């Protein structure tokens, strides 16, 4: 099922140059939106930015640990897949782009629902773009989204932060 879903999504990249451009843009540049939002919250409510940075750092540590014990070849390594942008040949799971995007968007959602919802939409688009450009399988994206969101939730509970601006 994972392979079929990947092929169905990735095969669309052979047909639409405009969407390819958008997916490449999202895959490579949307992270700057997150940085801008974190900078904005740094001046509005520093605890939001600190919580998001802790969640992102913890997510990277978890990603590193997972990669120590598990290796899944990227789709373009395992099969002849057209990739739209170059990539490392490291493990496909977890997707760092998606992991970090969901860790930050989930954190922002705890404090500001509207901004969090917009960022969650961008996080989802980021994950889809990683499949579209040929770098990850759908299960890599779903797993990364769940891990990033869970890490953010765990950081919130461990930090005993009960306040919300929403």
Chimera marker file (.cmm) of the C-alpha trace (Angstrom):
<marker_set name="trace">
<marker id="1" x="0.000" y="0.000" z="0.000" r="1" g="1" b="0" radius="0.5"/>
<marker id="2" x="2.830" y="2.394" z="0.921" r="1" g="1" b="0" radius="0.5"/>
<marker id="3" x="4.572" y="1.784" z="-2.407" r="1" g="1" b="0" radius="0.5"/>
<marker id="4" x="1.346" y="2.141" z="-4.404" r="1" g="1" b="0" radius="0.5"/>
<marker id="5" x="0.485" y="5.426" z="-2.714" r="1" g="1" b="0" radius="0.5"/>
<marker id="6" x="4.015" y="6.690" z="-3.314" r="1" g="1" b="0" radius="0.5"/>
<marker id="7" x="3.903" y="5.778" z="-7.003" r="1" g="1" b="0" radius="0.5"/>
<marker id="8" x="0.450" y="7.335" z="-7.429" r="1" g="1" b="0" radius="0.5"/>
<marker id="9" x="1.606" y="10.646" z="-5.940" r="1" g="1" b="0" radius="0.5"/>
<marker id="10" x="5.074" y="10.713" z="-7.437" r="1" g="1" b="0" radius="0.5"/>
<marker id="11" x="3.845" y="9.831" z="-10.939" r="1" g="1" b="0" radius="0.5"/>
<marker id="12" x="1.810" y="13.055" z="-10.968" r="1" g="1" b="0" radius="0.5"/>
<marker id="13" x="5.082" y="15.005" z="-10.916" r="1" g="1" b="0" radius="0.5"/>
<marker id="14" x="5.684" y="13.934" z="-14.503" r="1" g="1" b="0" radius="0.5"/>
<marker id="15" x="2.615" y="15.854" z="-15.690" r="1" g="1" b="0" radius="0.5"/>
<marker id="16" x="2.448" y="19.270" z="-14.075" r="1" g="1" b="0" radius="0.5"/>
<marker id="17" x="5.329" y="21.730" z="-14.113" r="1" g="1" b="0" radius="0.5"/>
<marker id="18" x="3.464" y="24.406" z="-12.121" r="1" g="1" b="0" radius="0.5"/>
<marker id="19" x="2.735" y="22.034" z="-9.237" r="1" g="1" b="0" radius="0.5"/>
<marker id="20" x="6.292" y="20.695" z="-9.448" r="1" g="1" b="0" radius="0.5"/>
<marker id="21" x="7.584" y="24.229" z="-8.981" r="1" g="1" b="0" radius="0.5"/>
<marker id="22" x="5.251" y="24.741" z="-6.009" r="1" g="1" b="0" radius="0.5"/>
<marker id="23" x="6.269" y="21.438" z="-4.396" r="1" g="1" b="0" radius="0.5"/>
<marker id="24" x="9.967" y="22.181" z="-4.849" r="1" g="1" b="0" radius="0.5"/>
<marker id="25" x="9.409" y="25.625" z="-3.325" r="1" g="1" b="0" radius="0.5"/>
<marker id="26" x="7.544" y="24.150" z="-0.362" r="1" g="1" b="0" radius="0.5"/>
<marker id="27" x="10.110" y="21.395" z="0.128" r="1" g="1" b="0" radius="0.5"/>
<marker id="28" x="13.072" y="23.784" z="0.060" r="1" g="1" b="0" radius="0.5"/>
<marker id="29" x="11.786" y="27.096" z="1.409" r="1" g="1" b="0" radius="0.5"/>
<marker id="30" x="8.772" y="26.731" z="3.697" r="1" g="1" b="0" radius="0.5"/>
<marker id="31" x="11.095" y="26.290" z="6.684" r="1" g="1" b="0" radius="0.5"/>
<marker id="32" x="11.703" y="30.048" z="6.545" r="1" g="1" b="0" radius="0.5"/>
<marker id="33" x="8.033" y="30.634" z="7.351" r="1" g="1" b="0" radius="0.5"/>
<marker id="34" x="8.514" y="28.646" z="10.565" r="1" g="1" b="0" radius="0.5"/>
<marker id="35" x="11.613" y="30.654" z="11.432" r="1" g="1" b="0" radius="0.5"/>
<marker id="36" x="9.724" y="33.904" z="10.847" r="1" g="1" b="0" radius="0.5"/>
<marker id="37" x="6.824" y="32.731" z="13.060" r="1" g="1" b="0" radius="0.5"/>
<marker id="38" x="9.245" y="31.667" z="15.813" r="1" g="1" b="0" radius="0.5"/>
<marker id="39" x="10.973" y="35.047" z="15.609" r="1" g="1" b="0" radius="0.5"/>
<marker id="40" x="7.593" y="36.779" z="15.826" r="1" g="1" b="0" radius="0.5"/>
<marker id="41" x="6.659" y="34.758" z="18.916" r="1" g="1" b="0" radius="0.5"/>
<marker id="42" x="10.094" y="35.453" z="20.428" r="1" g="1" b="0" radius="0.5"/>
<marker id="43" x="9.031" y="39.083" z="20.783" r="1" g="1" b="0" radius="0.5"/>
<marker id="44" x="5.397" y="38.336" z="21.651" r="1" g="1" b="0" radius="0.5"/>
<marker id="45" x="5.732" y="35.390" z="24.057" r="1" g="1" b="0" radius="0.5"/>
<marker id="46" x="9.198" y="33.866" z="24.420" r="1" g="1" b="0" radius="0.5"/>
<marker id="47" x="7.921" y="30.714" z="26.100" r="1" g="1" b="0" radius="0.5"/>
<marker id="48" x="6.246" y="29.714" z="22.818" r="1" g="1" b="0" radius="0.5"/>
<marker id="49" x="9.514" y="29.974" z="20.908" r="1" g="1" b="0" radius="0.5"/>
<marker id="50" x="11.481" y="28.220" z="23.638" r="1" g="1" b="0" radius="0.5"/>
<marker id="51" x="8.945" y="25.376" z="23.774" r="1" g="1" b="0" radius="0.5"/>
<marker id="52" x="9.059" y="25.057" z="19.961" r="1" g="1" b="0" radius="0.5"/>
<marker id="53" x="12.858" y="25.001" z="19.924" r="1" g="1" b="0" radius="0.5"/>
<marker id="54" x="12.944" y="22.360" z="22.681" r="1" g="1" b="0" radius="0.5"/>
<marker id="55" x="10.432" y="20.270" z="20.717" r="1" g="1" b="0" radius="0.5"/>
<marker id="56" x="12.449" y="20.651" z="17.521" r="1" g="1" b="0" radius="0.5"/>
<marker id="57" x="15.714" y="19.724" z="19.284" r="1" g="1" b="0" radius="0.5"/>
<marker id="58" x="14.114" y="16.703" z="20.968" r="1" g="1" b="0" radius="0.5"/>
<marker id="59" x="12.679" y="15.631" z="17.599" r="1" g="1" b="0" radius="0.5"/>
<marker id="60" x="16.132" y="15.799" z="16.010" r="1" g="1" b="0" radius="0.5"/>
<marker id="61" x="17.562" y="13.681" z="18.830" r="1" g="1" b="0" radius="0.5"/>
<marker id="62" x="14.794" y="11.093" z="18.385" r="1" g="1" b="0" radius="0.5"/>
<marker id="63" x="15.424" y="11.129" z="14.629" r="1" g="1" b="0" radius="0.5"/>
<marker id="64" x="19.118" y="10.494" z="15.198" r="1" g="1" b="0" radius="0.5"/>
<marker id="65" x="18.363" y="7.592" z="17.551" r="1" g="1" b="0" radius="0.5"/>
<marker id="66" x="15.903" y="6.038" z="15.088" r="1" g="1" b="0" radius="0.5"/>
<marker id="67" x="18.471" y="6.268" z="12.304" r="1" g="1" b="0" radius="0.5"/>
<marker id="68" x="21.050" y="4.509" z="14.491" r="1" g="1" b="0" radius="0.5"/>
<marker id="69" x="18.860" y="1.409" z="14.670" r="1" g="1" b="0" radius="0.5"/>
<marker id="70" x="16.898" y="1.534" z="11.444" r="1" g="1" b="0" radius="0.5"/>
<marker id="71" x="17.696" y="2.237" z="7.807" r="1" g="1" b="0" radius="0.5"/>
<marker id="72" x="15.091" y="2.483" z="5.101" r="1" g="1" b="0" radius="0.5"/>
<marker id="73" x="16.370" y="3.289" z="1.606" r="1" g="1" b="0" radius="0.5"/>
<marker id="74" x="14.834" y="6.344" z="0.000" r="1" g="1" b="0" radius="0.5"/>
<marker id="75" x="12.464" y="5.617" z="-2.901" r="1" g="1" b="0" radius="0.5"/>
<marker id="76" x="14.920" y="6.839" z="-5.524" r="1" g="1" b="0" radius="0.5"/>
<marker id="77" x="17.637" y="4.544" z="-4.155" r="1" g="1" b="0" radius="0.5"/>
<marker id="78" x="15.434" y="1.463" z="-4.130" r="1" g="1" b="0" radius="0.5"/>
<marker id="79" x="13.729" y="2.003" z="-7.495" r="1" g="1" b="0" radius="0.5"/>
<marker id="80" x="13.986" y="4.132" z="-10.599" r="1" g="1" b="0" radius="0.5"/>
<marker id="81" x="12.154" y="7.194" z="-9.408" r="1" g="1" b="0" radius="0.5"/>
<marker id="82" x="12.330" y="10.607" z="-10.977" r="1" g="1" b="0" radius="0.5"/>
<marker id="83" x="13.416" y="13.034" z="-8.285" r="1" g="1" b="0" radius="0.5"/>
<marker id="84" x="12.839" y="16.742" z="-8.734" r="1" g="1" b="0" radius="0.5"/>
<marker id="85" x="15.624" y="17.932" z="-6.424" r="1" g="1" b="0" radius="0.5"/>
<marker id="86" x="18.852" y="16.263" z="-5.315" r="1" g="1" b="0" radius="0.5"/>
<marker id="87" x="18.915" y="14.485" z="-1.971" r="1" g="1" b="0" radius="0.5"/>
<marker id="88" x="21.242" y="12.617" z="0.321" r="1" g="1" b="0" radius="0.5"/>
<marker id="89" x="21.084" y="8.846" z="0.184" r="1" g="1" b="0" radius="0.5"/>
<marker id="90" x="20.533" y="8.500" z="3.917" r="1" g="1" b="0" radius="0.5"/>
<marker id="91" x="17.549" y="6.807" z="5.548" r="1" g="1" b="0" radius="0.5"/>
<marker id="92" x="14.098" y="7.712" z="4.338" r="1" g="1" b="0" radius="0.5"/>
<marker id="93" x="12.591" y="7.460" z="7.822" r="1" g="1" b="0" radius="0.5"/>
<marker id="94" x="12.043" y="9.767" z="9.549" r="1" g="1" b="0" radius="0.5"/>
<marker id="95" x="11.667" y="12.798" z="7.322" r="1" g="1" b="0" radius="0.5"/>
<marker id="96" x="13.469" y="15.626" z="9.133" r="1" g="1" b="0" radius="0.5"/>
<marker id="97" x="11.575" y="18.283" z="7.165" r="1" g="1" b="0" radius="0.5"/>
<marker id="98" x="8.227" y="16.853" z="8.224" r="1" g="1" b="0" radius="0.5"/>
<marker id="99" x="9.336" y="16.002" z="11.763" r="1" g="1" b="0" radius="0.5"/>
<marker id="100" x="10.496" y="19.548" z="12.495" r="1" g="1" b="0" radius="0.5"/>
<marker id="101" x="7.521" y="21.145" z="10.756" r="1" g="1" b="0" radius="0.5"/>
<marker id="102" x="5.044" y="19.181" z="12.867" r="1" g="1" b="0" radius="0.5"/>
<marker id="103" x="7.017" y="19.684" z="16.097" r="1" g="1" b="0" radius="0.5"/>
<marker id="104" x="6.868" y="23.456" z="15.609" r="1" g="1" b="0" radius="0.5"/>
<marker id="105" x="3.289" y="23.629" z="14.306" r="1" g="1" b="0" radius="0.5"/>
<marker id="106" x="1.959" y="21.448" z="17.126" r="1" g="1" b="0" radius="0.5"/>
<marker id="107" x="3.724" y="23.653" z="19.667" r="1" g="1" b="0" radius="0.5"/>
<marker id="108" x="2.328" y="26.839" z="18.144" r="1" g="1" b="0" radius="0.5"/>
<marker id="109" x="-1.147" y="25.225" z="18.135" r="1" g="1" b="0" radius="0.5"/>
<marker id="110" x="-1.032" y="24.940" z="21.935" r="1" g="1" b="0" radius="0.5"/>
<marker id="111" x="-0.638" y="28.694" z="22.259" r="1" g="1" b="0" radius="0.5"/>
<marker id="112" x="-2.330" y="30.179" z="19.207" r="1" g="1" b="0" radius="0.5"/>
<marker id="113" x="-4.892" y="28.033" z="17.402" r="1" g="1" b="0" radius="0.5"/>
<marker id="114" x="-5.209" y="30.076" z="14.218" r="1" g="1" b="0" radius="0.5"/>
<marker id="115" x="-1.480" y="30.348" z="13.569" r="1" g="1" b="0" radius="0.5"/>
<marker id="116" x="-1.096" y="26.713" z="14.594" r="1" g="1" b="0" radius="0.5"/>
<marker id="117" x="-3.762" y="25.633" z="12.111" r="1" g="1" b="0" radius="0.5"/>
<marker id="118" x="-2.058" y="27.526" z="9.273" r="1" g="1" b="0" radius="0.5"/>
<marker id="119" x="1.317" y="26.006" z="10.210" r="1" g="1" b="0" radius="0.5"/>
<marker id="120" x="-0.218" y="22.524" z="10.467" r="1" g="1" b="0" radius="0.5"/>
<marker id="121" x="-1.550" y="22.978" z="6.932" r="1" g="1" b="0" radius="0.5"/>
<marker id="122" x="1.944" y="24.011" z="5.808" r="1" g="1" b="0" radius="0.5"/>
<marker id="123" x="3.394" y="21.020" z="7.658" r="1" g="1" b="0" radius="0.5"/>
<marker id="124" x="1.032" y="18.701" z="5.810" r="1" g="1" b="0" radius="0.5"/>
<marker id="125" x="1.951" y="20.346" z="2.515" r="1" g="1" b="0" radius="0.5"/>
<marker id="126" x="5.634" y="19.961" z="3.430" r="1" g="1" b="0" radius="0.5"/>
<marker id="127" x="5.137" y="16.242" z="3.994" r="1" g="1" b="0" radius="0.5"/>
<marker id="128" x="3.251" y="15.839" z="0.721" r="1" g="1" b="0" radius="0.5"/>
<marker id="129" x="5.964" y="17.765" z="-1.101" r="1" g="1" b="0" radius="0.5"/>
<marker id="130" x="8.603" y="15.349" z="0.187" r="1" g="1" b="0" radius="0.5"/>
<marker id="131" x="6.669" y="12.465" z="-1.406" r="1" g="1" b="0" radius="0.5"/>
<marker id="132" x="6.031" y="14.478" z="-4.586" r="1" g="1" b="0" radius="0.5"/>
<marker id="133" x="9.739" y="15.240" z="-5.140" r="1" g="1" b="0" radius="0.5"/>
<marker id="134" x="10.582" y="11.547" z="-4.658" r="1" g="1" b="0" radius="0.5"/>
<marker id="135" x="12.416" y="11.637" z="-1.329" r="1" g="1" b="0" radius="0.5"/>
<marker id="136" x="10.032" y="9.829" z="1.062" r="1" g="1" b="0" radius="0.5"/>
<marker id="137" x="7.297" y="7.235" z="1.259" r="1" g="1" b="0" radius="0.5"/>
<marker id="138" x="3.872" y="8.163" z="2.677" r="1" g="1" b="0" radius="0.5"/>
<marker id="139" x="4.517" y="6.097" z="5.832" r="1" g="1" b="0" radius="0.5"/>
<marker id="140" x="7.732" y="8.092" z="6.422" r="1" g="1" b="0" radius="0.5"/>
<marker id="141" x="5.680" y="11.275" z="6.377" r="1" g="1" b="0" radius="0.5"/>
<marker id="142" x="2.855" y="9.968" z="8.570" r="1" g="1" b="0" radius="0.5"/>
<marker id="143" x="5.329" y="8.539" z="11.096" r="1" g="1" b="0" radius="0.5"/>
<marker id="144" x="7.357" y="11.754" z="11.146" r="1" g="1" b="0" radius="0.5"/>
<marker id="145" x="4.221" y="13.859" z="11.640" r="1" g="1" b="0" radius="0.5"/>
<marker id="146" x="3.117" y="11.686" z="14.553" r="1" g="1" b="0" radius="0.5"/>
<marker id="147" x="6.558" y="11.708" z="16.184" r="1" g="1" b="0" radius="0.5"/>
<marker id="148" x="6.970" y="15.486" z="15.819" r="1" g="1" b="0" radius="0.5"/>
<marker id="149" x="3.488" y="16.135" z="17.228" r="1" g="1" b="0" radius="0.5"/>
<marker id="150" x="3.962" y="13.662" z="20.077" r="1" g="1" b="0" radius="0.5"/>
<marker id="151" x="7.343" y="15.156" z="21.026" r="1" g="1" b="0" radius="0.5"/>
<marker id="152" x="5.741" y="18.602" z="21.149" r="1" g="1" b="0" radius="0.5"/>
<marker id="153" x="2.930" y="17.292" z="23.360" r="1" g="1" b="0" radius="0.5"/>
<marker id="154" x="5.420" y="15.528" z="25.645" r="1" g="1" b="0" radius="0.5"/>
<marker id="155" x="7.535" y="18.688" z="25.908" r="1" g="1" b="0" radius="0.5"/>
<marker id="156" x="4.439" y="20.632" z="26.913" r="1" g="1" b="0" radius="0.5"/>
<marker id="157" x="3.530" y="18.188" z="29.677" r="1" g="1" b="0" radius="0.5"/>
<marker id="158" x="7.103" y="17.820" z="30.886" r="1" g="1" b="0" radius="0.5"/>
<marker id="159" x="7.461" y="21.592" z="30.970" r="1" g="1" b="0" radius="0.5"/>
<marker id="160" x="4.266" y="21.888" z="33.077" r="1" g="1" b="0" radius="0.5"/>
<marker id="161" x="3.057" y="24.672" z="30.792" r="1" g="1" b="0" radius="0.5"/>
<marker id="162" x="-0.683" y="25.046" z="31.134" r="1" g="1" b="0" radius="0.5"/>
<marker id="163" x="-1.137" y="28.559" z="29.727" r="1" g="1" b="0" radius="0.5"/>
<marker id="164" x="-2.663" y="29.233" z="26.341" r="1" g="1" b="0" radius="0.5"/>
<marker id="165" x="-3.305" y="32.347" z="24.293" r="1" g="1" b="0" radius="0.5"/>
<marker id="166" x="-5.933" y="30.682" z="22.103" r="1" g="1" b="0" radius="0.5"/>
<link id1="1" id2="2" r="1" g="1" b="0" radius="0.2"/>
<link id1="2" id2="3" r="1" g="1" b="0" radius="0.2"/>
<link id1="3" id2="4" r="1" g="1" b="0" radius="0.2"/>
<link id1="4" id2="5" r="1" g="1" b="0" radius="0.2"/>
<link id1="5" id2="6" r="1" g="1" b="0" radius="0.2"/>
<link id1="6" id2="7" r="1" g="1" b="0" radius="0.2"/>
<link id1="7" id2="8" r="1" g="1" b="0" radius="0.2"/>
<link id1="8" id2="9" r="1" g="1" b="0" radius="0.2"/>
<link id1="9" id2="10" r="1" g="1" b="0" radius="0.2"/>
<link id1="10" id2="11" r="1" g="1" b="0" radius="0.2"/>
<link id1="11" id2="12" r="1" g="1" b="0" radius="0.2"/>
<link id1="12" id2="13" r="1" g="1" b="0" radius="0.2"/>
<link id1="13" id2="14" r="1" g="1" b="0" radius="0.2"/>
<link id1="14" id2="15" r="1" g="1" b="0" radius="0.2"/>
<link id1="15" id2="16" r="1" g="1" b="0" radius="0.2"/>
<link id1="16" id2="17" r="1" g="1" b="0" radius="0.2"/>
<link id1="17" id2="18" r="1" g="1" b="0" radius="0.2"/>
<link id1="18" id2="19" r="1" g="1" b="0" radius="0.2"/>
<link id1="19" id2="20" r="1" g="1" b="0" radius="0.2"/>
<link id1="20" id2="21" r="1" g="1" b="0" radius="0.2"/>
<link id1="21" id2="22" r="1" g="1" b="0" radius="0.2"/>
<link id1="22" id2="23" r="1" g="1" b="0" radius="0.2"/>
<link id1="23" id2="24" r="1" g="1" b="0" radius="0.2"/>
<link id1="24" id2="25" r="1" g="1" b="0" radius="0.2"/>
<link id1="25" id2="26" r="1" g="1" b="0" radius="0.2"/>
<link id1="26" id2="27" r="1" g="1" b="0" radius="0.2"/>
<link id1="27" id2="28" r="1" g="1" b="0" radius="0.2"/>
<link id1="28" id2="29" r="1" g="1" b="0" radius="0.2"/>
<link id1="29" id2="30" r="1" g="1" b="0" radius="0.2"/>
<link id1="30" id2="31" r="1" g="1" b="0" radius="0.2"/>
<link id1="31" id2="32" r="1" g="1" b="0" radius="0.2"/>
<link id1="32" id2="33" r="1" g="1" b="0" radius="0.2"/>
<link id1="33" id2="34" r="1" g="1" b="0" radius="0.2"/>
<link id1="34" id2="35" r="1" g="1" b="0" radius="0.2"/>
<link id1="35" id2="36" r="1" g="1" b="0" radius="0.2"/>
<link id1="36" id2="37" r="1" g="1" b="0" radius="0.2"/>
<link id1="37" id2="38" r="1" g="1" b="0" radius="0.2"/>
<link id1="38" id2="39" r="1" g="1" b="0" radius="0.2"/>
<link id1="39" id2="40" r="1" g="1" b="0" radius="0.2"/>
<link id1="40" id2="41" r="1" g="1" b="0" radius="0.2"/>
<link id1="41" id2="42" r="1" g="1" b="0" radius="0.2"/>
<link id1="42" id2="43" r="1" g="1" b="0" radius="0.2"/>
<link id1="43" id2="44" r="1" g="1" b="0" radius="0.2"/>
<link id1="44" id2="45" r="1" g="1" b="0" radius="0.2"/>
<link id1="45" id2="46" r="1" g="1" b="0" radius="0.2"/>
<link id1="46" id2="47" r="1" g="1" b="0" radius="0.2"/>
<link id1="47" id2="48" r="1" g="1" b="0" radius="0.2"/>
<link id1="48" id2="49" r="1" g="1" b="0" radius="0.2"/>
<link id1="49" id2="50" r="1" g="1" b="0" radius="0.2"/>
<link id1="50" id2="51" r="1" g="1" b="0" radius="0.2"/>
<link id1="51" id2="52" r="1" g="1" b="0" radius="0.2"/>
<link id1="52" id2="53" r="1" g="1" b="0" radius="0.2"/>
<link id1="53" id2="54" r="1" g="1" b="0" radius="0.2"/>
<link id1="54" id2="55" r="1" g="1" b="0" radius="0.2"/>
<link id1="55" id2="56" r="1" g="1" b="0" radius="0.2"/>
<link id1="56" id2="57" r="1" g="1" b="0" radius="0.2"/>
<link id1="57" id2="58" r="1" g="1" b="0" radius="0.2"/>
<link id1="58" id2="59" r="1" g="1" b="0" radius="0.2"/>
<link id1="59" id2="60" r="1" g="1" b="0" radius="0.2"/>
<link id1="60" id2="61" r="1" g="1" b="0" radius="0.2"/>
<link id1="61" id2="62" r="1" g="1" b="0" radius="0.2"/>
<link id1="62" id2="63" r="1" g="1" b="0" radius="0.2"/>
<link id1="63" id2="64" r="1" g="1" b="0" radius="0.2"/>
<link id1="64" id2="65" r="1" g="1" b="0" radius="0.2"/>
<link id1="65" id2="66" r="1" g="1" b="0" radius="0.2"/>
<link id1="66" id2="67" r="1" g="1" b="0" radius="0.2"/>
<link id1="67" id2="68" r="1" g="1" b="0" radius="0.2"/>
<link id1="68" id2="69" r="1" g="1" b="0" radius="0.2"/>
<link id1="69" id2="70" r="1" g="1" b="0" radius="0.2"/>
<link id1="70" id2="71" r="1" g="1" b="0" radius="0.2"/>
<link id1="71" id2="72" r="1" g="1" b="0" radius="0.2"/>
<link id1="72" id2="73" r="1" g="1" b="0" radius="0.2"/>
<link id1="73" id2="74" r="1" g="1" b="0" radius="0.2"/>
<link id1="74" id2="75" r="1" g="1" b="0" radius="0.2"/>
<link id1="75" id2="76" r="1" g="1" b="0" radius="0.2"/>
<link id1="76" id2="77" r="1" g="1" b="0" radius="0.2"/>
<link id1="77" id2="78" r="1" g="1" b="0" radius="0.2"/>
<link id1="78" id2="79" r="1" g="1" b="0" radius="0.2"/>
<link id1="79" id2="80" r="1" g="1" b="0" radius="0.2"/>
<link id1="80" id2="81" r="1" g="1" b="0" radius="0.2"/>
<link id1="81" id2="82" r="1" g="1" b="0" radius="0.2"/>
<link id1="82" id2="83" r="1" g="1" b="0" radius="0.2"/>
<link id1="83" id2="84" r="1" g="1" b="0" radius="0.2"/>
<link id1="84" id2="85" r="1" g="1" b="0" radius="0.2"/>
<link id1="85" id2="86" r="1" g="1" b="0" radius="0.2"/>
<link id1="86" id2="87" r="1" g="1" b="0" radius="0.2"/>
<link id1="87" id2="88" r="1" g="1" b="0" radius="0.2"/>
<link id1="88" id2="89" r="1" g="1" b="0" radius="0.2"/>
<link id1="89" id2="90" r="1" g="1" b="0" radius="0.2"/>
<link id1="90" id2="91" r="1" g="1" b="0" radius="0.2"/>
<link id1="91" id2="92" r="1" g="1" b="0" radius="0.2"/>
<link id1="92" id2="93" r="1" g="1" b="0" radius="0.2"/>
<link id1="93" id2="94" r="1" g="1" b="0" radius="0.2"/>
<link id1="94" id2="95" r="1" g="1" b="0" radius="0.2"/>
<link id1="95" id2="96" r="1" g="1" b="0" radius="0.2"/>
<link id1="96" id2="97" r="1" g="1" b="0" radius="0.2"/>
<link id1="97" id2="98" r="1" g="1" b="0" radius="0.2"/>
<link id1="98" id2="99" r="1" g="1" b="0" radius="0.2"/>
<link id1="99" id2="100" r="1" g="1" b="0" radius="0.2"/>
<link id1="100" id2="101" r="1" g="1" b="0" radius="0.2"/>
<link id1="101" id2="102" r="1" g="1" b="0" radius="0.2"/>
<link id1="102" id2="103" r="1" g="1" b="0" radius="0.2"/>
<link id1="103" id2="104" r="1" g="1" b="0" radius="0.2"/>
<link id1="104" id2="105" r="1" g="1" b="0" radius="0.2"/>
<link id1="105" id2="106" r="1" g="1" b="0" radius="0.2"/>
<link id1="106" id2="107" r="1" g="1" b="0" radius="0.2"/>
<link id1="107" id2="108" r="1" g="1" b="0" radius="0.2"/>
<link id1="108" id2="109" r="1" g="1" b="0" radius="0.2"/>
<link id1="109" id2="110" r="1" g="1" b="0" radius="0.2"/>
<link id1="110" id2="111" r="1" g="1" b="0" radius="0.2"/>
<link id1="111" id2="112" r="1" g="1" b="0" radius="0.2"/>
<link id1="112" id2="113" r="1" g="1" b="0" radius="0.2"/>
<link id1="113" id2="114" r="1" g="1" b="0" radius="0.2"/>
<link id1="114" id2="115" r="1" g="1" b="0" radius="0.2"/>
<link id1="115" id2="116" r="1" g="1" b="0" radius="0.2"/>
<link id1="116" id2="117" r="1" g="1" b="0" radius="0.2"/>
<link id1="117" id2="118" r="1" g="1" b="0" radius="0.2"/>
<link id1="118" id2="119" r="1" g="1" b="0" radius="0.2"/>
<link id1="119" id2="120" r="1" g="1" b="0" radius="0.2"/>
<link id1="120" id2="121" r="1" g="1" b="0" radius="0.2"/>
<link id1="121" id2="122" r="1" g="1" b="0" radius="0.2"/>
<link id1="122" id2="123" r="1" g="1" b="0" radius="0.2"/>
<link id1="123" id2="124" r="1" g="1" b="0" radius="0.2"/>
<link id1="124" id2="125" r="1" g="1" b="0" radius="0.2"/>
<link id1="125" id2="126" r="1" g="1" b="0" radius="0.2"/>
<link id1="126" id2="127" r="1" g="1" b="0" radius="0.2"/>
<link id1="127" id2="128" r="1" g="1" b="0" radius="0.2"/>
<link id1="128" id2="129" r="1" g="1" b="0" radius="0.2"/>
<link id1="129" id2="130" r="1" g="1" b="0" radius="0.2"/>
<link id1="130" id2="131" r="1" g="1" b="0" radius="0.2"/>
<link id1="131" id2="132" r="1" g="1" b="0" radius="0.2"/>
<link id1="132" id2="133" r="1" g="1" b="0" radius="0.2"/>
<link id1="133" id2="134" r="1" g="1" b="0" radius="0.2"/>
<link id1="134" id2="135" r="1" g="1" b="0" radius="0.2"/>
<link id1="135" id2="136" r="1" g="1" b="0" radius="0.2"/>
<link id1="136" id2="137" r="1" g="1" b="0" radius="0.2"/>
<link id1="137" id2="138" r="1" g="1" b="0" radius="0.2"/>
<link id1="138" id2="139" r="1" g="1" b="0" radius="0.2"/>
<link id1="139" id2="140" r="1" g="1" b="0" radius="0.2"/>
<link id1="140" id2="141" r="1" g="1" b="0" radius="0.2"/>
<link id1="141" id2="142" r="1" g="1" b="0" radius="0.2"/>
<link id1="142" id2="143" r="1" g="1" b="0" radius="0.2"/>
<link id1="143" id2="144" r="1" g="1" b="0" radius="0.2"/>
<link id1="144" id2="145" r="1" g="1" b="0" radius="0.2"/>
<link id1="145" id2="146" r="1" g="1" b="0" radius="0.2"/>
<link id1="146" id2="147" r="1" g="1" b="0" radius="0.2"/>
<link id1="147" id2="148" r="1" g="1" b="0" radius="0.2"/>
<link id1="148" id2="149" r="1" g="1" b="0" radius="0.2"/>
<link id1="149" id2="150" r="1" g="1" b="0" radius="0.2"/>
<link id1="150" id2="151" r="1" g="1" b="0" radius="0.2"/>
<link id1="151" id2="152" r="1" g="1" b="0" radius="0.2"/>
<link id1="152" id2="153" r="1" g="1" b="0" radius="0.2"/>
<link id1="153" id2="154" r="1" g="1" b="0" radius="0.2"/>
<link id1="154" id2="155" r="1" g="1" b="0" radius="0.2"/>
<link id1="155" id2="156" r="1" g="1" b="0" radius="0.2"/>
<link id1="156" id2="157" r="1" g="1" b="0" radius="0.2"/>
<link id1="157" id2="158" r="1" g="1" b="0" radius="0.2"/>
<link id1="158" id2="159" r="1" g="1" b="0" radius="0.2"/>
<link id1="159" id2="160" r="1" g="1" b="0" radius="0.2"/>
<link id1="160" id2="161" r="1" g="1" b="0" radius="0.2"/>
<link id1="161" id2="162" r="1" g="1" b="0" radius="0.2"/>
<link id1="162" id2="163" r="1" g="1" b="0" radius="0.2"/>
<link id1="163" id2="164" r="1" g="1" b="0" radius="0.2"/>
<link id1="164" id2="165" r="1" g="1" b="0" radius="0.2"/>
<link id1="165" id2="166" r="1" g="1" b="0" radius="0.2"/>
</marker_set>
